[in-house]
Amino acid sequence: MSRVLLFLALLSFFGLSVVQAQNRQLTGTVKDKSDGQVLVGVSVSIKDSKIGASTDANGVYKITIPANGATITFTYIGYKTRNVTVTNQTKVDVSLEEDANNLQEVTVNVGYGTVSRDKLSSAVSSVTAKDLADFPVSTAAQALAGKLAGVSVTTTEGSPGAEIEVKVRGGGSLTQSNAPLYIVDGVQLDNALSLLSPNEIQSIDVLKDIASTAIYGARAANGVVIITTKGGKEMKTAVSFDAYAGARQIVNELSVMNPYDYVSYQYQLYNYNTSQDVKDAFTKRYGTFEDLDIYKNIQNIDWQDKVFGRQAFSNTQVVNLAGGTKTTTFNFTANNTQEDGIMLNSGYRRTFASFRFDHKISDKFRTGINIRYSRQRIDGVGTSSTGSQGTNRLRNSVRYQPYNGAGDSGDQFDADYGATLLTNPITLANQELKYDYRNDFISSAYLSYQILKNLSFKSTLGLNFSDRKTNTFNGPLSGVARNAAGLPVVVLANSSTKTLTNSNTLNYRPNLGGKHELDILIGQEINQSDNNQNSTTVKYFPVNITAEEAFGNIQKASPGTGQVQDAPTTGISGFRLFSYFGRATYTFDNKYILTALVRRDGSSLFAANNRWGTFPSAQFAWRASEEGFIKNAQLNWLDNLKIRASYGSAGNNRIDPDLYKTLFYTNSVSAGYAASDASITPGLATIALANPSLKWETTISLNFGVDFSLFKNRLSGSIDVYQNHVKNLILNADIPSILGNAFQLQNVGSTQNRGLELQLTGLIAKTKNFTYNSSFNIAFNRNKVLGLASGVTAVKAASGWVNNLDDFYVEVGKPVGQFYGYVSNGFYTLDDFDRATYESTNRWVLKPGVTDNAAIIGKATVAPGDMKLSKTTNSASNVITVDDRTVLGNAQPKFTGGLNQQFAYKGFDMSIFVNFSVGGKEYNANKVEFTSQYNVKDNNLLSTMNDRWKWYNTNGALITNWDQLAAANADTKIWTPVTNNYFLTSYSIEDASYLRITNVTLGYSLPQKLLARTKVINKVRFYATVNNLYTITGYTGYDPEASTRRGNPLTPGVDYAAYPRSRYILAGLNVTF
């Protein structure tokens, strides 16, 4: 037996030796022919065989070939395929040349599948990992602003983790969400751009026309953002490490009065038309008029700098591992970010990890999983909540007295808080603490099976879990605690969401032969979400308790006699969606492409009789450049010309749950058994009258587009014109009061968006050592309300920053976002009054024909220096009334866009990105508040009010002589601050046009020859970046992009107590092994 085994072993060894003698190893490096950069992931194979390999992170390949040589094929997307004949060489280095006609190799996600760019028949804007690489930011959304035509990406304010608002082609709903649908690796993920790291994204494709989004049916009316994350490649494991760190600093501040100007204004406020007690109060607080010069030498305290002026340091580290074999590929990313906010006690912490694994089980079976985990914490209560001015924390930094009377940590005006509504800004920043914790587990898996050569099946499953916990502490000097007996208050809120998605598709591509191609997709999908939330407000803690002690010892709260804790609240919600869909694409002669698709959705958000909706669409594309008459014309400068048209419909089920049901709420006062005596026994009351007839908001879209490539693909672009018509909008409609409610939600409204988009990409210069790329986009969108409730042509809306102020006007035939108020006409001067009457009676009487707005500014009669408003109605009376309010402009810009320029010279690289918006208006509600006195004294104002009307001379005496008053106010530029209710005037509506230098990056990569000596390191790049470098704008507030009343689609473009934007300067290092 042993002899037999020995013989078999010798035979095996001999056979192996023979095989080895017949084969040998070939190696080499593959580079870009133009710039000499190594190419990673190039497919290297023996021609007409299944033997292959790919280049690793250093561009090196190794492949076993026959001893007598072979023909080796090198293939790489975007480059010309090259065949190299190998004889007796052991090393062959290859250079590949870019292909000027590579559109057929570039694929675009179109929903449940991909299509080559040359056969795309819909309006899609795309960015790749390369476009995001120069933007070291914590979330992908921040890197997208201004990069995609027709896609608005707005950072609503500057706080850590601030909400980023994304709209595709303007959005059409007036009351429901206008956010797009996000699909990540085939699975829906809400708010995905804020959860994903830019480092893990391979591509982002935004479906803009409804004909393409209709494949997602009820969720697709606001556009679809399809994100593909990075996967592995067949290569040795490559490791990359990216780290950057820097500091943020506030960009600009609001200029306020200095101590002397502030006290001078208080002198006028305390002394003009007041009682002796009020005059004496000024002397007690500030001194006599002769003492005012002292304030010229008192150190000015910049409270904005004290609260928002710190250098906020941040650092980020990213590790990535990628690699694979012929059958298995993987990609792992870990990301850690620590970011301090410029405001005291604010910051952002996030740890993130993702893992993608793809495996080829056999020639027919493939499978993969994608798992990511995000753990983040946002610190800081911010500058304002979505409530009114009572929660405005920015006010304290602007209006608090501009000098220190009791130390930075004191509460100088605590005794008079009821009158001033002010607290020392530093004290308040340390008294209001908020910690927002969020954990997200996002997973997906797929299985695909090639049933036949042209028939495949794919199933994708997604399961996401999100848990959120928010702990808020309100110290004894906070506004919340002052309304709770001056004792600390804690709010504990928790929520959890679970979503499940499963889609199953069959894809059939029959071989029709000749010039015919057919691609058929049919599918089914389920989508469900469940949400649980609870909130507890605990009051009456010991006055000296800390936040940590309060969070950990709720039992220490002890209500006094007659005090009752608020009842906790809980909520459960969710929805279910069941869908069928199908798509067929027919191509003839590679010139004419026709696509038809339909989706039918059933949603639990609607009653049974309106639960199902059907959404069809069609697309057509003509590749004109493939026509014989075009080719025969010998237009050498024209590489590609394609004309597109599409028409379709999609729904919007991104609405609140249970709108069609009768819902009740509990309240111990307005719905109690004894409302008049504030009974603590809760009762039930209806929120609104149910409407079981509610149905889908539906968008119908028409799109025409042209795609082109010129000059050997050195210049490419697309032009699109579109019209979106949204019907069946869900709005509150008036109903007879006999039904028990004043309003009912009904499908009664419609809107329209029309626009033009242009996107260009150009390779301006490319030599061996120098490359210059540029991309540009611009979009024009015109929004219009087509209809409201029956018989209604206009309604007023309130932004809510101040109570009982209808400051928006929704009007049929006009755009959404119209600001509504009075037209400012400067201030009353002496020329507006009758001199004889004043000098004889000491009363101010207006001349005939002069408008009188005393009632609007809250006075019995107007006087010189008061704000003056214009008459806009045709009434015979000169008295200004509420009917003289008019539209003051709207928030919709005329056009928006961006310009990105990238340069590379030898080892140096530089990128400059700017984005712009022109023609929109911004509602500067801060200016309304900070130029008005309201009903309280001892509040600072913007420095522009130093040029107000003067009533006192340089000796502190009241000026009563007409001529002396005229001389004293010869240089007056603005009115006396209004001392009553706030109201909107054209003075606070400003041009929001801007040109922002969003990002400037300069980098240097070490030479490849130097790194090759290490045999380990493939790339080392050092870089420095400035984000938000400079903004060119005429806007006088913090930021022309601010939008703080974003919860209501009707009230865009309001800048009220927004967290100031910051400039971020950083340096980083990228190493690839």
Secondary structure, DSSP 4 states (H G I P E B T S, - for coil): -HHHHHHHHHHHHHHHHHHHHHEEEEEEEEEETTT--B-SS-EEEETTSS-EEE--TTSEEEEEEETT-EEEEEE-TTB--EEEEESS-SB--EEE-B-TT-GGG-EEE-SSSEEEGGG--S-EEEEEHHHHTT---SSHHHHHTTSSTTEEEEE--SSTT--EEEEETT---SSS--PPEEEETTEE-TTGGGTS-GGGEEEEEEE-SHHHHGGGGGG-TT-EEEEEE----SEEEEEEEEEEEEEEEE-----B--HHHHHHHHHHHHHTT--HHHHHHHHHHH--GGGGGGGGSSPP--HHHHHH-S-EEEEEEEEEEEEE-SSEEEEEEEEEEEEE-SSTT-EEEEEEEEEEEEEE-SSSEEEEEEEEEEEEEEE---S--SS-GGG-SHHHHHHS-SS-SS-TTS-TTGGGHHHH----HHHHHHHEEEEEEEEEEEEEEEEEEEEETTEEEEEEEEEEEEEEEEEEEE-TTSHHHHTTTT--EEEEEEEEEEEEEEEEEEEE-----TTEEEEEEEEEEEEEEEEEEEEEEE----TT--HHHHHH-GGG----TT--PPPPEEEEEEEEEEEEEEEEEEEETTTEEEEEEEEEEEETTS-GGG-EEEEEEEEEEEEGGGSHHHHHTT-TTEEEEEEEEEEEEEEE--S-TTTTS--EEEESSTTSTTGGGT-SS-EEEESS---TT---EEEEEEEEEEEEEETTTTEEEEEEEEEEEEEEEEEEEE--GGGS-SEEEEEEEEEEEEEEEEEEEEEEEE-SSEEEEEEEEEEEEEEEEEE-STT--EEEE---SSTT---EEEETTS-S-EEEEBPEEEE--GGGB-HHHHHHHS---BPTT--B-HHHHT-SS--TTSEEE---S--S--B--GGG-EEEEES--SEEEEEEEEEEETTEEEEEEEEEEES-EEEEHHHHHHT--TT-SS---BGGGGGS---B-TTSPBP--HHHHHHHTTT--SPPPP-S----BGGGEEE--EEEEEEEEEEEE--HHHHHTTSS--EEEEEEEEEEEEEEE---SS-TT--S-TTSTTS-SEESSPPPPEEEEEEEEEEE-
